[in-house]
Amino acid sequence: MDPSVVTIGAYDGVHLGHQVVIGQVREMAAARGLKTVVVTFDRHPATVVRPESAPKLLCDLDQKLELLAATGVDATYVVQFDAERAKETAEEFVDEVLVGCLSAAVVVVGEDFHFGHKRGGNVALLHEMGRTRGFTVEGLALVGADGRPAGDGPNVSSTAIRSLLVAGDVAQAAALLGRPHEVRGTVEHGDKRGRELGFPTANLVIPNEIQLPADGIYAGWFQRPDGSITAAALSLGHRPTFYDRPQGAPLLECNLLDFSGDLYGEAVKVRFVRRLRSEVKFESVEGLVAQMQTDVGQTRGLLL
């Protein structure tokens, strides 16, 4: 491969901080007449080395590759991260991937970057190896919420965004992501209760490894495979009005505004814009229906 400027990381969510780093990578590459390459992983490394505490993901691999491509990088190199890879030393990773596969001329990472078996590699090691293998290293500072180097305000990180989602603050999560948080799934048959209540829904079960917002009611956007986008009132949770105990994973029910049609089996995308309220148990179906009318009206006012 031609010499390149390479950056390495999980890049979960490809949030504003990631985008700043990639922008700097592109500037460096342009100044040197080199290509830009992002090295990332087919799964979060924590799912292999510490699965009991691995974080939920802000996006799956397909979405991550789409988001990275949209930044304008020349290529993304996906490393298969398995038990064997987890045993690889930092030095082996540098020689195999950065030097052997990518002919790295410049390596750009966060100043707190660690890699290799038991996180044995860091920026200092990269500097040391670069001197004998022909690449230089740029260690970048953390980025604040305004896209500038981190100061007293909140830093942009995947961990911070997950915390906001867990709290239901999808608006602030979107501010750090640079876009609304998106989940993907296939429309499945439900119990058809929404239709009976006058609010037909497209029901999705989201893969367990994906980070969902807190249970609640949200205004958001629903995108079909043909690219069409419809405003939707989103209910995420366990339907406590009808079930005394949670029934499996949270169900995402999407009431599409001003839409009728068959969506079963479609692979769709849902984007969370604003949390309207928490999920509550109603004493009567009539009370639930009245609140659903309010939820739809709020969604319409926010999005249309």
C-alpha positions in Angstrom: 0.0 0.0 0.0 1.1 3.6 -0.6 2.5 5.5 2.4 -0.4 6.8 4.5 -1.4 8.8 7.5 -3.1 6.3 9.9 -5.3 6.8 12.9 -6.4 3.9 15.2 -9.3 3.4 17.5 -12.6 1.8 18.2 -14.3 4.9 16.8 -17.6 3.8 18.3 -20.3 6.3 17.2 -17.9 8.4 15.1 -18.8 11.4 17.3 -17.6 15.0 17.0 -14.4 14.2 18.8 -13.6 11.4 16.3 -14.5 13.8 13.5 -12.1 16.4 14.7 -9.3 13.8 14.8 -10.1 12.6 11.3 -10.2 16.2 10.1 -6.7 16.7 11.4 -5.6 13.4 9.8 -6.8 14.5 6.5 -5.0 17.9 6.8 -1.8 16.1 7.6 -2.2 13.8 4.7 -3.0 16.6 2.3 0.1 18.5 3.3 2.3 15.5 2.7 0.5 14.1 -0.4 -0.5 10.9 1.4 -3.6 8.8 1.8 -5.7 8.7 4.9 -6.5 5.4 6.7 -8.6 4.7 9.8 -7.8 1.4 11.6 -10.7 0.1 13.6 -12.1 -3.2 14.8 -14.9 -5.6 13.8 -16.1 -5.5 17.4 -15.3 -3.6 20.5 -12.1 -5.1 22.0 -13.6 -5.1 25.4 -16.1 -7.7 24.3 -13.2 -10.1 24.0 -10.8 -9.1 26.8 -13.5 -8.2 29.5 -16.9 -9.3 28.2 -18.6 -9.0 31.6 -18.0 -5.2 31.5 -18.0 -4.4 27.8 -19.9 -1.3 26.9 -22.9 -1.2 24.7 -22.2 0.1 21.2 -23.3 3.4 19.8 -23.4 1.9 16.3 -22.9 -1.5 14.6 -20.0 -2.1 12.2 -22.0 -1.3 9.1 -23.1 2.0 10.4 -19.6 2.8 11.6 -18.1 2.1 8.2 -20.8 4.4 6.6 -20.0 7.2 9.1 -16.3 6.9 8.6 -16.7 6.9 4.8 -18.7 10.1 5.2 -15.8 11.8 6.8 -13.8 11.6 3.5 -11.1 9.2 4.6 -9.5 7.2 1.7 -9.9 3.8 3.4 -10.9 2.0 6.6 -8.9 -1.0 7.6 -11.0 -3.3 9.8 -9.0 -5.6 12.2 -10.7 -8.8 13.3 -10.4 -8.7 17.0 -10.6 -12.2 18.6 -9.0 -14.1 21.4 -5.9 -14.7 19.3 -5.6 -11.0 18.5 -6.0 -10.1 22.1 -2.8 -12.0 22.9 -0.8 -10.0 20.3 1.8 -7.6 21.7 1.8 -4.0 20.8 5.0 -4.4 18.9 3.5 -7.2 16.8 0.5 -5.1 16.0 2.7 -2.2 14.8 4.8 -4.5 12.6 1.9 -6.4 11.2 -0.7 -3.7 10.7 0.9 -0.3 10.7 4.1 -1.2 8.9 3.4 -4.4 7.0 -0.2 -3.7 5.8 -0.5 0.1 5.7 3.0 1.5 5.2 2.3 4.1 7.8 4.2 7.3 7.4 2.4 9.1 10.2 0.4 7.6 13.1 -2.2 9.8 14.8 -3.8 8.7 18.1 -5.2 10.2 21.2 -2.6 11.1 23.8 -4.1 8.5 26.2 -4.1 5.7 23.5 -3.2 2.2 24.7 -3.1 -1.0 22.6 -1.8 -4.5 22.4 -1.8 -7.3 25.0 -2.8 -6.0 28.4 -2.7 -2.5 26.9 1.1 -2.7 26.9 1.5 -0.2 24.0 1.1 3.6 24.3 2.2 6.8 22.5 5.7 6.6 23.9 6.1 3.1 22.4 4.8 4.3 19.1 7.4 7.1 19.1 10.2 4.6 19.9 9.2 2.1 17.2 8.6 4.9 14.7 12.2 6.0 14.9 13.4 2.6 13.6 10.5 1.8 11.3 10.1 5.1 9.4 7.0 6.7 10.8 6.3 9.7 13.0 3.6 9.9 15.7 1.1 12.6 16.6 -0.6 12.4 20.0 -3.8 14.5 20.1 -5.5 15.9 23.2 -9.0 15.1 24.2 -11.7 17.3 22.5 -14.3 19.3 24.3 -18.0 19.6 23.5 -17.3 22.6 21.3 -14.8 20.7 19.2 -11.8 22.5 20.6 -9.2 20.9 23.0 -10.9 19.8 26.2 -11.0 22.4 29.0 -13.3 22.8 32.0 -16.4 21.6 30.0 -17.5 18.1 29.2 -15.3 16.0 26.9 -16.6 14.3 23.8 -16.3 10.6 24.3 -18.3 7.4 23.6 -18.5 6.9 27.3 -20.1 10.3 27.9 -22.6 9.7 25.1 -23.6 6.4 26.5 -24.2 8.0 29.9 -26.4 10.6 28.3 -28.4 7.9 26.5 -28.8 5.9 29.7 -30.2 9.0 31.3 -32.6 9.6 28.4 -31.0 12.8 27.3 -31.0 12.1 23.6 -30.8 15.8 22.7 -27.4 16.3 24.5 -26.2 12.9 23.1 -27.0 14.2 19.6 -25.0 17.4 20.4 -21.9 15.3 21.1 -22.5 12.8 18.2 -23.2 15.6 15.7 -26.5 13.9 14.8 -29.4 12.1 16.5 -28.6 8.7 18.0 -29.7 6.0 15.5 -30.6 2.4 16.0 -31.4 -0.2 13.3 -33.6 -3.2 13.3 -36.2 -5.2 11.3 -39.9 -4.6 11.7 -41.5 -7.6 13.4 -45.1 -8.7 14.2 -46.2 -7.6 17.6 -49.4 -8.2 19.6 -51.3 -5.6 17.4 -52.4 -3.8 20.5 -51.4 -0.4 19.0 -53.7 -0.9 16.1 -56.5 -1.8 18.4 -55.9 1.4 20.4 -55.9 3.5 17.2 -52.1 4.0 17.1 -50.6 1.3 14.8 -46.9 0.8 15.3 -43.9 -0.7 13.6 -42.3 -2.8 16.2 -38.5 -3.4 16.4 -36.3 -5.5 18.7 -32.9 -3.9 18.7 -29.7 -6.1 18.9 -28.7 -6.5 22.5 -25.2 -5.1 22.0 -26.5 -1.7 20.8 -27.0 1.1 23.4 -30.6 2.2 23.7 -31.8 5.3 25.5 -33.7 5.1 28.8 -37.2 3.6 28.6 -39.6 6.3 27.7 -41.5 8.1 24.9 -39.6 10.0 22.3 -40.1 12.1 19.2 -37.9 10.8 16.3 -37.5 9.9 12.7 -38.1 6.6 11.0 -36.3 5.8 7.8 -37.3 3.0 5.4 -34.9 1.1 3.1 -35.9 3.3 0.1 -34.6 6.3 2.0 -38.0 7.8 2.8 -38.1 9.4 6.3 -41.2 9.8 8.4 -41.8 11.6 11.8 -42.7 9.1 14.5 -43.7 9.0 18.1 -41.4 6.3 19.7 -42.3 4.2 22.7 -39.3 2.3 24.1 -39.7 0.0 27.1 -41.7 -2.9 28.5 -45.4 -1.7 28.3 -46.1 -1.6 32.0 -49.8 -0.8 31.5 -50.3 -4.3 30.0 -47.5 -6.3 31.7 -46.7 -6.4 35.4 -43.2 -7.6 34.7 -40.7 -6.8 31.9 -41.1 -9.2 29.0 -37.6 -9.7 27.6 -35.6 -7.0 25.9 -37.1 -3.4 25.6 -39.4 -3.1 22.6 -39.3 -0.1 20.3 -42.7 0.8 19.0 -42.9 3.4 16.3 -46.1 5.2 15.5 -45.5 6.8 12.1 -47.3 10.1 11.6 -49.4 10.5 8.4 -48.4 7.1 7.1 -50.2 3.8 6.3 -48.7 0.7 4.7 -47.1 -2.7 5.4 -43.6 -2.4 6.9 -43.2 -6.0 8.1 -39.8 -7.5 7.4 -38.2 -4.1 6.4 -34.8 -3.2 7.8 -35.2 0.3 9.1 -33.4 3.1 10.9 -34.8 5.0 13.9 -33.3 8.3 15.2 -34.1 9.7 18.6 -34.6 13.5 18.6 -36.2 14.5 22.0 -37.5 12.6 25.1 -41.1 13.5 25.8 -41.7 11.7 29.0 -40.8 8.6 31.0 -42.7 5.3 30.6 -45.5 5.0 33.1 -48.2 2.5 34.0 -51.7 3.9 33.4 -54.7 2.8 35.5 -56.9 2.5 32.4 -56.6 2.0 28.7 -58.5 5.2 28.2 -55.9 7.1 30.2 -53.1 5.6 28.0 -54.9 6.5 24.8 -55.4 10.1 25.9 -51.7 10.4 26.7 -50.7 8.8 23.4 -52.8 11.5 21.6 -50.8 14.1 23.6 -47.5 12.3 22.7 -48.3 12.3 19.0 -49.3 16.0 19.1 -46.0 16.9 20.8 -44.1 14.9 18.2 -45.9 16.7 15.4 -45.2 20.1 17.0 -41.5 19.3 17.4 -40.8 17.7 14.0 -43.3 19.0 11.5 
